[in-house]
Amino acid sequence: MNKLAIVYWSGTGNTQTMAGCIADGAREAGAQVTVMGPDEFAADRFPEFDVVAFGCPAMGNEQLEEGEVEPMFSGLEGTLNGKKIALFGSYGWGDGEWMREWCSRCQEAGAVLYDMEGLIVNEAPDDKAQENCRDLGRKLAAW
């Protein structure tokens, strides 16, 4: 089974709930899971994991959180080639543009994206959204 890192930032708790459900699904499927904040992850940690799931809600004008996530992710972009990653997050307005842009950045950097659209949830994850997150975790455990 895979070693999975879940690296996320959450402002209101919605993305935190998503991260917890992804972790639950991955553990249920037998993966070793490490959950951490963006300040704990850097390019030199990639070799520790088979898959890394990054999570961030849409902020401001549909963008990544600028204090921790954007600096961390910008620092990783040159090291994403060939890395297996998944993206997830929540939003409260807009249409998910921040996730499309994030996926594009990953593709341009050569990352191997689990899903070309990422997993997004509008507002607080309801029961169905939480199950979708657990399902993503199960799939990442076997990917």
Secondary structure as the mmCIF struct_conf table of DSSP 4:
data_model
#
loop_
_struct_conf.conf_type_id
_struct_conf.id
_struct_conf.beg_label_comp_id
_struct_conf.beg_label_asym_id
_struct_conf.beg_label_seq_id
_struct_conf.end_label_comp_id
_struct_conf.end_label_asym_id
_struct_conf.end_label_seq_id
STRN STRN1 LYS A 3 TYR A 8
BEND BEND1 GLY A 11 GLY A 13
HELX_RH_AL_P HELX_RH_AL_P1 ASN A 14 GLU A 28
TURN_TY1_P TURN_TY1_P1 ALA A 29 GLY A 30
STRN STRN2 GLN A 32 MET A 36
HELX_RH_3T_P HELX_RH_3T_P1 PRO A 38 GLU A 40
HELX_RH_3T_P HELX_RH_3T_P2 ALA A 43 GLU A 48
BEND BEND2 ASP A 50 ASP A 50
STRN STRN3 VAL A 51 GLY A 55
STRN STRN4 MET A 59 MET A 59
TURN_TY1_P TURN_TY1_P2 GLY A 60 GLU A 62
STRN STRN5 GLN A 63 GLN A 63
TURN_TY1_P TURN_TY1_P3 GLU A 66 GLU A 68
HELX_RH_AL_P HELX_RH_AL_P2 VAL A 69 LEU A 76
HELX_RH_3T_P HELX_RH_3T_P3 GLU A 77 THR A 79
TURN_TY1_P TURN_TY1_P4 ASN A 81 GLY A 82
STRN STRN6 LYS A 84 TYR A 91
BEND BEND3 GLY A 92 GLY A 96
HELX_RH_AL_P HELX_RH_AL_P3 GLU A 97 GLU A 108
TURN_TY1_P TURN_TY1_P5 ALA A 109 GLY A 110
STRN STRN7 VAL A 112 LEU A 113
BEND BEND4 TYR A 114 TYR A 114
TURN_TY1_P TURN_TY1_P6 MET A 116 GLU A 117
STRN STRN8 LEU A 119 ASN A 122
BEND BEND5 GLU A 123 ALA A 124
HELX_RH_AL_P HELX_RH_AL_P4 ASP A 127 ALA A 142
#
